[in-house]
């Protein structure tokens, strides 16, 4: 990297982000997210943890073969088995990277690793050297780095660089540090590690105290030239530093942070919606950059200021993050060409079959909904970009009356064949879920049932998220429909499809 002010964006949505409870993705979903990240312009995609499962290995391998310019990385513990498996997964990438790690804090070394410090140093030398013999690009991380003792950290990093690591990541694994501490830590490492000039330093911050983005920016000021982050900030516990916030903070405040990235920010909103669609993890309305209210103004004082000059209350333009304004009004009389142009303005470029499915869904929605908003169209595209279903809900009849047993009758397409299922329940949603669960073996636990309106009005589409858990495996289903009960049944069916894919069991 020749430009000393160029920040490498390392996206770990497919690895750390997927470790969020309920955020597991199918192979096709991971591929779509990876393609979006390459379009977005991230430099490195951490596609998974190859040793974790055959599914993870396959996803990393497929992403590695698919992408044309982005570096693809796999995480690996400090063992030859892990590292070899990582290399096998990424070896066909245009720019493969092995990312290996071991904990360096006294707490982790004593209680998790059960290793004395000297043994940890030996493991670092051995694992990094082995990785470097397989791959030219090796990253090493000192897990729980912000709670490690400085002198030991200096030694560990020096050994990792000497053994062949060209990127050194100093993660705030538990979101414990503060911006001032983290900046000082990076400065001290760069100043006191003798061979620090031979590596690029990286930050990886968790958001347990709500400081992940602030800490990441502080690390940049302290000398880090790579930032590890995720779309929408998803990740374990409270999440990771949000990619969109990092990128737009650097772009908007270039006067005090004169750094650049290779990210095309106009795709940020599209990336956010895609990750929300495939994981079912919605962002809060007031989420910075990509939240529904990020560019909304209700206060009279704010509205007056906006009418006079947009910069009175907006420090960036909606267009800069992909929210493009248009005069096209979408409705039941809109044709394919207008629909295609509208989708392009929203940042979507669909294949012919995907476009046809989305257009048909749009026309069906326009028949029952007077006003079609951008959010409706985004929801439609997301709904039509899911994996093929083992079965799908195509018709429904709900009975919901006082003093009468509620019930649900669902018309299904199961492996190409029509079938009808029926169940009674405490309410129509309960009945629908019971009808669907009768199709499969076992009884997964319903962890989450969440409904929210895509837009305003009584005819708004309802977006429903269903999260199921079985034997520690968590899957999330997602669907939208102007009929809340129908959306609920479709979301549950979507979750069951994903569960069946994990189980690899047949229908009864």
C-alpha positions in Angstrom: 0.0 0.0 0.0 1.7 3.2 -1.2 -0.8 5.7 0.0 -0.1 6.1 3.8 -3.6 7.7 4.3 -5.5 4.9 2.5 -7.5 2.8 4.9 -8.0 -0.9 4.1 -11.6 -1.9 4.8 -11.7 -5.5 6.0 -15.3 -6.8 6.2 -16.2 -9.7 8.5 -20.0 -9.7 8.0 -19.8 -13.3 6.7 -17.7 -14.5 9.7 -18.0 -12.4 12.8 -21.4 -10.9 11.7 -22.8 -14.4 11.0 -21.9 -15.4 14.6 -24.7 -13.1 15.8 -27.5 -15.4 17.2 -30.0 -16.0 14.4 -27.8 -14.5 11.7 -26.7 -17.7 10.0 -26.8 -17.6 6.2 -27.2 -20.2 3.5 -24.6 -20.6 0.8 -26.6 -18.6 -1.8 -27.2 -15.8 0.8 -23.4 -15.7 1.5 -22.6 -15.5 -2.1 -25.1 -12.6 -2.7 -23.6 -10.7 0.3 -20.0 -11.4 -1.0 -20.9 -10.1 -4.4 -22.5 -7.0 -2.9 -19.4 -6.4 -0.8 -17.1 -6.6 -3.8 -19.4 -4.1 -5.6 -19.3 -1.9 -2.6 -15.5 -1.8 -2.9 -14.3 -3.4 0.4 -10.7 -4.6 0.2 -10.8 -7.8 2.2 -13.8 -10.2 2.8 -13.4 -12.6 5.7 -15.7 -15.2 4.3 -15.9 -17.5 7.3 -14.1 -19.9 9.7 -13.2 -22.9 7.4 -12.6 -25.4 10.2 -16.0 -24.7 11.8 -18.1 -26.8 9.5 -18.3 -28.2 6.0 -20.9 -25.6 5.2 -18.5 -22.8 6.2 -15.7 -24.4 4.2 -17.9 -24.7 1.1 -19.1 -21.1 1.3 -15.5 -19.8 1.7 -14.4 -21.9 -1.3 -17.3 -20.8 -3.5 -16.8 -17.1 -2.6 -13.1 -17.5 -3.3 -13.7 -18.8 -6.8 -16.4 -16.3 -7.6 -14.9 -12.9 -6.7 -12.7 -11.2 -9.3 -10.8 -8.5 -7.4 -11.4 -8.6 -3.6 -9.1 -10.4 -1.2 -10.8 -13.4 0.4 -9.8 -14.5 3.9 -10.5 -17.4 6.3 -10.0 -17.3 10.0 -8.0 -20.1 11.7 -6.8 -20.9 15.2 -3.1 -21.3 15.9 -3.0 -25.0 14.8 -1.8 -26.6 11.6 -5.1 -28.4 11.1 -7.1 -25.1 11.2 -4.6 -23.3 9.0 -4.4 -26.0 6.4 -8.2 -26.1 6.2 -8.3 -22.4 5.8 -5.8 -22.5 2.9 -7.7 -25.3 1.2 -10.8 -23.1 1.3 -9.2 -19.9 -0.1 -6.5 -21.2 -2.4 -8.4 -20.3 -5.5 -9.0 -16.7 -4.6 -7.5 -13.9 -6.7 -5.9 -12.6 -3.5 -6.1 -15.2 -0.7 -5.4 -14.4 2.9 -5.0 -16.6 6.0 -6.0 -14.9 9.3 -4.7 -16.8 12.3 -5.0 -15.8 16.0 -4.3 -16.7 19.6 -5.2 -15.0 22.8 -2.5 -12.9 24.6 -4.2 -11.5 27.7 -3.4 -13.1 31.1 -7.0 -13.9 31.6 -7.4 -15.8 28.4 -4.0 -17.5 28.5 -4.6 -18.9 32.0 -8.3 -19.8 31.9 -9.0 -20.5 28.2 -5.8 -21.6 26.7 -4.3 -23.0 29.9 -0.8 -22.1 28.5 2.1 -20.2 30.0 3.2 -17.1 28.1 6.3 -18.7 26.7 4.2 -21.5 25.2 1.9 -18.9 23.6 4.9 -17.2 22.0 6.1 -20.6 20.6 2.6 -21.2 19.1 2.7 -17.8 17.4 6.0 -18.5 15.7 4.9 -22.0 14.7 1.4 -21.1 13.4 2.4 -17.9 11.5 5.4 -19.6 9.9 3.2 -22.5 8.8 0.6 -20.2 7.4 3.2 -18.1 5.6 4.6 -21.2 3.9 1.1 -21.8 2.4 0.0 -18.3 1.6 1.8 -15.0 0.8 -0.7 -12.9 2.7 -1.0 -13.7 6.4 -2.7 -11.7 9.1 -2.2 -12.4 12.8 -4.4 -11.3 15.7 -3.7 -11.1 19.4 -7.2 -12.0 20.8 -8.1 -9.8 23.7 -5.3 -7.6 22.8 -6.6 -4.5 24.6 -6.4 -6.4 28.0 -2.9 -7.8 27.3 0.2 -6.7 29.1 2.2 -4.3 26.9 5.7 -5.8 27.1 4.3 -9.3 26.3 2.3 -7.8 23.5 5.4 -6.2 22.0 7.2 -9.6 22.0 4.2 -11.5 20.5 3.8 -9.0 17.7 7.5 -8.9 16.9 7.6 -12.7 16.7 4.4 -12.7 14.4 6.0 -10.2 12.0 9.3 -12.1 12.0 7.5 -15.3 11.3 5.8 -13.8 8.2 2.7 -11.9 9.2 2.2 -8.8 7.1 -0.9 -7.6 8.9 -1.2 -7.3 12.6 -4.6 -7.0 14.1 -5.0 -5.8 17.7 -8.6 -6.5 18.6 -10.7 -5.1 21.3 -12.4 -8.5 21.6 -14.8 -7.6 24.4 -15.4 -3.9 23.7 -13.5 -2.9 26.8 -11.2 -0.1 25.7 -11.8 3.7 25.2 -10.7 5.8 22.2 -7.8 7.5 24.1 -6.5 4.1 25.4 -6.8 2.4 22.0 -5.0 5.2 20.1 -2.2 5.2 22.7 -2.0 1.4 22.4 -1.5 1.5 18.7 1.1 4.3 18.9 3.0 2.4 21.6 3.1 -0.8 19.6 4.3 0.9 16.5 6.9 2.8 18.4 8.2 -0.1 20.5 8.0 -3.2 18.3 11.4 -3.2 16.4 10.0 -4.5 13.1 6.7 -2.7 13.1 7.5 -1.0 9.9 7.2 -4.3 8.1 3.5 -4.7 8.8 0.1 -3.0 8.5 -1.7 -2.6 11.7 -5.4 -3.3 12.1 -8.3 -2.6 14.5 -11.2 -4.9 15.3 -13.6 -3.4 17.8 -16.7 -4.8 19.5 -19.5 -2.5 20.6 -20.2 -3.7 24.2 -19.9 -0.1 25.5 -21.1 1.5 22.3 -17.6 2.6 21.4 -16.7 0.4 18.5 -16.7 3.1 15.8 -15.1 5.7 18.0 -12.4 3.2 19.0 -11.8 2.2 15.3 -11.3 5.8 14.2 -9.0 6.4 17.2 -6.9 3.4 16.1 -6.6 5.0 12.6 -5.3 8.1 14.2 -2.9 5.9 16.2 -1.4 4.4 13.1 -3.8 1.6 12.1 -4.3 1.4 8.3 -6.9 -1.4 8.3 -10.3 -1.4 10.0 -12.3 -4.6 10.5 -16.0 -4.0 10.5 -19.4 -5.4 9.5 -22.4 -4.1 7.5 -25.0 -2.7 10.0 -22.5 -3.4 12.8 -23.8 -7.0 13.3 -21.7 -9.4 15.3 -21.4 -11.3 18.5 -23.0 -9.8 21.6 -23.5 -6.0 21.0 -21.9 -6.3 17.5 -18.9 -4.8 15.7 -17.9 -1.5 14.4 -20.4 -0.6 11.6 -18.8 -0.4 8.1 -21.2 2.3 6.9 -20.4 4.5 9.9 -16.6 4.1 9.6 -16.7 4.9 5.8 -19.0 8.0 6.1 -17.2 9.3 9.2 -13.9 9.3 7.2 -15.6 10.8 4.2 -17.6 13.5 6.0 -14.9 14.6 8.4 -11.9 14.4 6.1 -11.0 17.9 7.4 -9.8 16.3 10.7 -9.3 12.7 9.5 -7.5 13.0 6.2 -8.0 9.3 5.2 -9.6 7.6 2.3 -11.2 4.2 1.6 -12.0 2.4 -1.6 -15.6 2.0 -0.7 -18.3 3.4 -3.1 -20.6 4.8 -0.5 -23.5 5.1 -2.8 -24.0 1.3 -2.3 -24.1 1.5 1.5 -27.9 1.5 1.7 -28.3 -1.4 -0.7 -25.7 -3.4 1.2 -27.5 -2.7 4.5 -30.9 -3.8 3.1 -29.4 -7.0 1.7 -27.8 -8.0 5.0 -31.1 -7.2 6.8 -33.0 -9.3 4.3 -30.8 -12.4 4.5 -30.3 -12.3 8.3 -33.6 -10.9 9.5 -31.7 -8.6 11.8 -33.4 -5.2 11.2 -31.6 -2.0 12.0 -33.3 0.5 14.4 -35.0 3.5 12.8 -32.5 5.9 14.3 -29.4 3.9 13.2 -26.7 6.2 11.8 -26.3 6.3 8.0 -28.8 3.5 7.0 -31.6 3.8 9.5 -35.1 4.7 8.3 -34.9 8.1 10.1 -31.3 8.9 9.3 -32.5 11.6 6.8 -36.0 12.2 8.1 -37.1 15.5 9.7 -40.3 16.0 11.7 -39.5 19.0 13.9 -40.9 22.2 12.5 -37.6 24.0 13.2 -35.6 21.3 11.3 -38.0 21.3 8.4 -37.8 25.1 8.1 -34.0 24.9 8.1 -34.0 22.1 5.5 -36.2 24.1 3.2 -33.8 27.0 3.4 -30.6 25.0 3.1 -30.2 21.2 3.4 -26.9 21.5 5.2 -28.6 23.2 8.2 -29.5 19.7 9.5 -27.8 17.2 7.1 -24.1 16.8 7.2 -24.2 14.4 4.2 -26.6 14.0 1.3 -29.0 11.0 1.1 -27.6 10.3 -2.4 -24.1 9.8 -0.9 -25.3 6.6 0.8 -27.5 5.4 -2.0 -30.9 7.1 -1.2 -31.5 8.6 -4.6 -34.5 10.9 -5.0 -36.9 10.4 -8.0 -40.1 11.8 -9.4 -41.2 8.4 -10.6 -44.5 7.4 -8.9 -44.9 3.7 -8.7 -48.4 2.2 -8.9 -50.5 -0.5 -10.6 -50.3 1.3 -14.0 -46.5 1.4 -14.0 -44.8 -0.6 -16.6 -41.7 -2.8 -16.7 -39.4 0.0 -18.0 -40.4 2.4 -15.2 -40.0 -0.4 -12.6 -36.6 -1.3 -13.9 -35.5 2.4 -13.8 -36.8 2.7 -10.3 -34.9 -0.3 -9.1 -31.7 1.0 -10.7 -32.2 4.3 -8.9 -32.5 2.3 -5.6 -29.2 0.5 -6.5 -30.5 -2.9 -7.7 -29.3 -4.7 -10.8 -31.3 -7.9 -11.2 -30.9 -10.8 -13.5 -33.8 -11.4 -15.9 -35.5 -14.1 -13.8 -35.1 -12.1 -10.6 -36.5 -9.0 -12.3 -39.5 -10.8 -13.6 -40.3 -12.3 -10.1 -39.9 -8.9 -8.5 -42.1 -7.2 -11.1 -44.8 -9.7 -10.7 -44.7 -9.2 -6.9 -44.8 -5.5 -7.4 -47.9 -5.7 -9.6 -49.6 -8.0 -7.1 -48.9 -5.5 -4.3 -50.0 -2.5 -6.4 -53.4 -4.2 -6.8 -54.0 -4.1 -3.1 -51.9 -1.1 -2.0 -52.5 2.4 -3.2 -49.1 4.0 -2.5 -45.9 2.1 -3.2 -42.9 3.4 -1.3 -39.2 2.8 -1.9 -39.2 0.6 1.3 -41.9 -1.5 -0.4 -39.8 -2.1 -3.4 -36.7 -2.9 -1.3 -38.7 -5.4 0.6 -40.0 -7.0 -2.6 -36.5 -7.4 -4.1 -35.3 -8.8 -0.8 -38.2 -11.3 -0.7 -37.5 -12.4 -4.3 -33.8 -13.0 -3.7 -34.1 -15.8 -1.2 -33.0 -19.4 -1.8 -35.4 -21.8 -3.4 -37.8 -23.2 -0.8 -38.4 -26.9 0.0 -42.0 -25.7 0.4 -43.9 -22.5 0.2 -47.2 -21.0 1.3 -49.3 -20.1 -1.7 -52.8 -19.7 -0.2 -54.4 -19.3 3.2 -57.6 -19.2 5.1 -57.6 -18.0 8.7 -60.5 -18.1 11.2 -60.3 -15.7 14.0 -63.5 -15.1 15.9 -64.5 -14.6 19.6 -65.6 -17.8 21.3 -64.7 -19.9 18.3 -61.6 -22.1 18.0 -59.1 -20.2 15.8 -57.6 -22.1 12.9 -55.4 -21.8 9.8 -55.7 -23.7 6.5 -52.6 -23.3 4.3 -52.3 -24.2 0.7 -48.7 -25.4 0.1 -46.4 -26.3 -2.8 -44.1 -29.0 -1.4 -41.4 -30.2 -3.8 -43.6 -29.2 -6.7 -46.7 -30.9 -5.4 -49.8 -29.2 -3.9 -50.8 -30.0 -0.4 -53.1 -28.5 2.2 -52.4 -28.4 5.9 -54.7 -27.4 8.7 -54.4 -26.8 12.5 -56.2 -25.1 15.3 -54.5 -22.8 17.8 -54.8 -20.1 20.4 -54.9 -17.6 17.6 -54.5 -17.6 13.8 -50.7 -17.2 14.0 -50.4 -20.0 16.5 -52.6 -22.2 14.3 -50.5 -21.4 11.2 -47.2 -22.2 13.0 -48.7 -25.5 14.3 -49.9 -26.4 10.8 -46.4 -25.8 9.3 -44.5 -27.6 12.0 -46.6 -30.7 11.4 -44.8 -31.0 8.0 -41.4 -31.8 9.6 -39.9 -33.9 12.3 -39.0 -32.5 15.7 -40.2 -29.4 17.5 -37.9 -26.4 17.2 -38.3 -23.7 19.7 -39.7 -20.3 18.6 -37.3 -17.8 20.0 -38.6 -14.7 18.2 -41.7 -13.6 16.4 -41.4 -10.0 15.3 -43.7 -7.8 13.1 -43.1 -4.3 11.8 -44.6 -2.2 9.1 -42.4 -1.4 6.1 -44.2 1.9 5.5 -46.9 4.0 7.1 -50.6 3.5 6.6 -53.1 0.7 7.3 -52.2 -0.9 3.9 -48.5 -1.1 4.7 -46.6 -4.3 4.1 -45.9 -6.2 7.3 -42.4 -7.5 7.5 -42.2 -10.6 9.8 -39.1 -12.2 11.3 -39.3 -15.6 12.9 -36.3 -17.2 14.7 -36.2 -20.9 15.5 -33.7 -22.8 17.7 -33.1 -26.6 17.7 -30.2 -28.3 19.5 -28.2 -25.0 19.6 -28.7 -24.3 15.9 -30.5 -21.0 15.2 -32.2 -20.0 11.9 -34.1 -16.9 10.9 -37.0 -16.6 8.5 -38.2 -13.4 6.9 -41.2 -12.5 4.8 -43.4 -9.5 3.8 -47.0 -9.2 2.8 -49.8 -6.7 3.2 -51.6 -9.5 5.0 -49.8 -9.8 8.4 -51.1 -13.4 8.9 -49.9 -14.4 5.5 -46.5 -12.8 6.1 -46.3 -14.7 9.5 -46.9 -18.0 7.8 -44.4 -17.3 5.0 -41.7 -16.2 7.5 -42.2 -19.4 9.5 -42.0 -21.5 6.4 -38.8 -19.7 5.4 -37.3 -20.5 8.8 -38.3 -24.1 8.5 -36.7 -24.4 5.1 -33.4 -23.2 6.5 -33.7 -25.5 9.4 -34.3 -28.4 7.1 -31.3 -27.5 5.1 -29.2 -27.7 8.2 -30.7 -31.0 9.4 -30.7 -32.5 5.9 -33.7 -34.6 6.8 -36.7 -35.4 4.6 -40.3 -34.5 5.1 -42.6 -36.9 6.9 
